[in-house]
Structures are given as C-alpha cells and as structure tokens.
C-alpha cells in the first residue's frame, strides 16, 4: 500500500482548486470560496531510530482494516479562504474541466 502524507493530500487539494479556478470563463457563473474544510482518516505510525518520529498517513478507502483500530484517527482541518498569488479571493466556475474522483 502506498502511503500518502498529509502534505501530499493538501497539495492535491490545492491542485484541484487551481484546476477549478482555471476553468473560469469570462461571464460564467462563479462561486466565491469562503473556506475549505476537509475530514480525513489517518493512520498513525511511530518509527524508531535517529530520524524516527510519529507519521500521519491518509488512509484510502478500505485501508483502515490494515491498521490497529487504536491507531486510526479522524482529523478535520478548517482552512481559511484561499487566495490567489496576488491576494485576490478565489472564485471557481460552475463547470470544471474534469470531475472529482
């Protein structure tokens, strides 16, 4: 099983939002994004050694059975309203190029 870190999950979310922004067309209906909330199930593992520590891994569907029940946690992240590189509020189009998976 490939493990997906929390950083990778957030980067994918940012990519999806960027694709929605790119789908905007002049004159199209747009929706301002006021904030983003994501809820993830993560597996927590502890690694030993000099570079060890606690790692969070986002679980894919059906993967929670591979972790001990005690090590699976649900986390909810509330992110502020996304802005563009110039600080403008993000607006997404009513029509995206691809459907979410």
Backbone bond lengths (Angstrom), bond angles and torsions (degrees), N, CA, C in turn:
res aa  C-N    CA-C-N  psi(-1)  N-CA   C-N-CA  omega(-1)  CA-C   N-CA-C  phi
1 X - - - 1.442 - - 1.533 108.60 -
2 X 1.315 117.56 128.42 1.449 122.29 175.64 1.521 109.11 -78.45
3 X 1.310 116.16 130.25 1.460 119.91 -179.93 1.524 109.59 -91.63
4 X 1.302 115.85 137.00 1.460 122.50 178.72 1.515 107.27 -111.73
5 X 1.307 116.45 121.82 1.458 120.82 179.12 1.523 111.55 -78.04
6 X 1.308 115.49 162.60 1.454 121.49 178.98 1.529 110.54 -60.32
7 X 1.325 117.12 -38.69 1.466 121.06 178.54 1.521 110.87 -60.32
8 X 1.335 116.65 -44.13 1.470 120.41 179.15 1.521 111.41 -63.78
9 X 1.334 117.40 -38.78 1.466 120.57 179.70 1.526 110.47 -64.31
10 X 1.328 117.40 -41.88 1.464 120.64 179.38 1.523 110.27 -68.77
11 X 1.333 117.60 -39.07 1.472 120.61 177.08 1.530 110.69 -61.30
12 X 1.332 117.64 -39.45 1.468 121.03 178.05 1.524 110.55 -65.42
13 X 1.330 117.03 -39.33 1.461 121.21 176.38 1.525 110.26 -60.88
14 X 1.333 117.00 -43.78 1.465 120.57 178.01 1.526 111.12 -61.86
15 X 1.332 116.92 -40.59 1.466 121.23 178.65 1.524 110.69 -62.30
16 X 1.337 117.24 -43.13 1.462 121.19 179.24 1.532 110.96 -62.62
17 X 1.340 116.92 -41.24 1.460 120.03 177.29 1.529 111.28 -65.07
18 X 1.332 117.12 -39.66 1.471 120.61 177.77 1.523 110.90 -62.53
19 X 1.323 117.38 -37.90 1.467 120.68 177.49 1.523 110.71 -66.31
20 X 1.329 117.05 -37.81 1.466 120.43 178.21 1.529 110.68 -67.23
21 X 1.331 116.81 -37.62 1.461 120.69 177.33 1.527 109.91 -65.44
22 X 1.336 116.80 -42.77 1.469 121.45 -178.83 1.523 111.57 -64.43
23 X 1.323 117.63 -23.37 1.464 121.13 -179.26 1.528 112.01 -77.60
24 X 1.334 117.58 -9.52 1.469 120.29 178.90 1.526 110.59 -61.32
25 X 1.322 114.98 135.76 1.464 121.26 174.62 1.514 107.46 -120.46
26 X 1.330 117.75 146.77 1.464 118.76 176.79 1.533 110.50 -55.71
27 X 1.304 116.35 133.52 1.458 121.08 178.50 1.513 114.54 82.79
28 X 1.336 118.15 -3.66 1.463 119.18 -179.74 1.522 109.89 -82.61
29 X 1.309 115.44 156.94 1.458 121.58 176.50 1.518 108.51 -65.51
30 X 1.326 116.98 132.60 1.454 121.24 -179.11 1.522 110.12 -127.10
31 X 1.305 115.49 154.95 1.458 122.21 178.68 1.524 108.66 -123.39
32 X 1.343 118.40 119.21 1.464 118.90 175.69 1.526 109.57 -68.41
33 X 1.304 116.86 139.24 1.459 122.01 178.17 1.524 107.28 -93.97
34 X 1.322 116.98 115.47 1.473 121.61 -175.72 1.524 112.37 -90.74
35 X 1.298 117.13 -17.51 1.456 121.87 179.65 1.514 109.08 174.56
36 X 1.307 115.70 167.83 1.458 120.48 -178.26 1.527 107.94 -132.40
37 X 1.328 116.11 129.88 1.458 121.07 174.14 1.513 108.56 -122.97
38 X 1.315 115.93 132.10 1.463 120.01 175.43 1.527 108.18 -129.83
39 X 1.309 114.39 143.85 1.451 120.95 177.71 1.516 107.03 -122.66
40 X 1.324 116.24 126.55 1.459 121.51 -175.14 1.521 110.02 -130.22
41 X 1.323 115.34 147.65 1.458 119.94 168.62 1.524 105.99 -96.78
42 X 1.321 115.26 128.54 1.453 119.92 -178.75 1.519 109.96 -123.06
43 X 1.319 114.78 147.04 1.454 121.28 171.23 1.513 107.42 -97.95
44 X 1.294 116.57 139.01 1.453 121.09 -179.53 1.516 108.19 -110.78
45 X 1.324 115.25 124.82 1.457 120.06 178.27 1.520 108.95 -124.42
46 X 1.324 115.51 148.44 1.456 121.33 177.55 1.520 107.49 -114.43
47 X 1.321 115.19 128.41 1.463 120.11 -179.87 1.517 108.99 -113.36
48 X 1.334 115.64 140.34 1.464 120.54 179.21 1.513 111.37 -91.39
49 X 1.314 115.79 -174.47 1.453 120.75 178.65 1.516 112.49 93.57
50 X 1.332 115.14 179.56 1.467 121.09 -176.52 1.524 111.99 -64.30
51 X 1.321 117.96 -35.13 1.458 121.90 -178.86 1.523 112.07 -102.84
52 X 1.309 116.58 18.28 1.461 120.54 -177.24 1.510 112.46 -72.21
53 X 1.276 114.84 177.38 1.455 121.78 179.84 1.502 109.82 160.15
54 X 1.301 116.12 -171.46 1.456 121.32 178.98 1.516 108.36 -95.34
55 X 1.322 116.70 132.50 1.466 122.75 -179.25 1.520 109.43 -119.16
56 X 1.332 116.41 140.46 1.459 122.77 173.52 1.515 107.99 -104.91
57 X 1.326 116.97 132.38 1.457 122.37 178.00 1.513 108.61 -127.77
58 X 1.330 116.80 125.51 1.458 121.12 177.92 1.518 107.64 -68.79
59 X 1.324 116.24 132.29 1.453 121.07 -178.22 1.518 110.50 -90.54
60 X 1.321 115.75 137.97 1.462 119.50 173.86 1.518 108.28 -85.41
61 X 1.323 116.66 169.27 1.458 120.22 179.91 1.514 110.45 -56.36
62 X 1.292 116.42 132.98 1.449 121.26 177.32 1.522 114.32 80.69
63 X 1.314 118.54 -5.56 1.459 120.42 -176.45 1.521 112.58 -82.37
64 X 1.322 118.13 -16.69 1.458 119.60 -174.43 1.529 112.45 -62.80
65 X 1.313 118.86 -23.37 1.451 121.75 178.24 1.512 113.23 -67.80
66 X 1.328 117.80 -17.49 1.458 121.46 -179.61 1.529 112.12 -84.52
67 X 1.308 117.08 -9.52 1.455 121.36 178.21 1.514 108.88 -108.83
68 X 1.316 116.10 149.84 1.456 119.12 173.66 1.521 108.17 -62.25
69 X 1.309 116.25 141.84 1.465 120.36 -175.85 1.529 111.99 -52.80
70 X 1.313 116.99 -37.38 1.461 120.55 -177.68 1.528 112.50 -67.29
71 X 1.341 118.12 -21.83 1.455 119.55 -175.75 1.527 113.17 -94.96
72 X 1.334 118.42 1.35 1.463 121.53 178.18 1.526 108.02 -98.92
73 X 1.320 115.08 125.47 1.450 121.45 -179.61 1.526 109.16 -127.80
74 X 1.316 116.49 150.01 1.461 121.16 173.09 1.522 106.80 -104.13
75 X 1.333 115.18 127.32 1.451 119.19 177.04 1.523 108.84 -119.07
76 X 1.303 115.86 146.68 1.457 121.77 178.60 1.521 107.14 -122.85
77 X 1.320 115.89 124.39 1.456 121.21 178.83 1.519 108.91 -109.11
78 X 1.307 116.33 128.76 1.458 121.54 174.05 1.522 106.97 -108.87
79 X 1.308 115.17 111.30 1.456 120.93 -179.11 1.519 108.48 -100.55
80 X 1.309 116.81 147.39 1.456 121.02 178.11 1.522 110.34 -67.69
81 X 1.318 115.43 177.07 1.464 120.93 179.87 1.523 109.37 -64.09
82 X 1.325 117.64 127.82 1.465 119.85 179.21 1.525 110.79 -70.44
83 X 1.333 115.31 149.20 1.453 121.47 177.40 1.525 108.64 -129.95
84 X 1.332 115.69 157.68 1.459 120.84 176.92 1.526 108.94 -75.86
85 X 1.332 116.40 176.83 1.457 121.39 179.02 1.526 111.63 -61.01
86 X 1.327 117.13 -24.66 1.466 120.96 179.14 1.524 112.44 -93.40
87 X 1.332 117.34 3.97 1.453 121.39 177.45 1.524 115.12 87.98
88 X 1.324 117.43 6.31 1.459 121.41 179.11 1.525 110.28 -77.75
89 X 1.338 118.29 145.05 1.468 120.14 176.41 1.534 110.65 -62.07
90 X 1.300 116.29 143.58 1.463 121.71 179.89 1.516 110.21 -77.99
91 X 1.317 116.41 136.44 1.463 122.94 172.75 1.517 106.60 -128.37
92 X 1.316 115.92 136.42 1.459 120.02 179.05 1.517 109.16 -112.74
93 X 1.324 115.04 152.29 1.452 121.97 -177.83 1.517 110.89 -79.83
94 X 1.330 115.42 161.97 1.458 119.46 175.01 1.512 111.88 -74.29
95 X 1.330 116.99 -8.05 1.460 121.08 -175.76 1.521 108.79 -135.32
96 X 1.321 116.67 120.53 1.463 121.11 177.39 1.526 109.12 -100.87
97 X 1.333 115.31 159.61 1.462 120.27 179.27 1.523 111.84 -68.93
98 X 1.325 116.47 -36.71 1.462 120.88 -179.57 1.522 108.58 -131.06
99 X 1.306 115.77 152.61 1.459 121.40 177.04 1.514 109.78 -82.30
100 X 1.337 118.65 146.65 1.461 119.70 175.97 1.513 110.53 -62.88
101 X 1.314 115.85 149.97 1.475 121.74 -179.46 1.491 110.56 -90.56
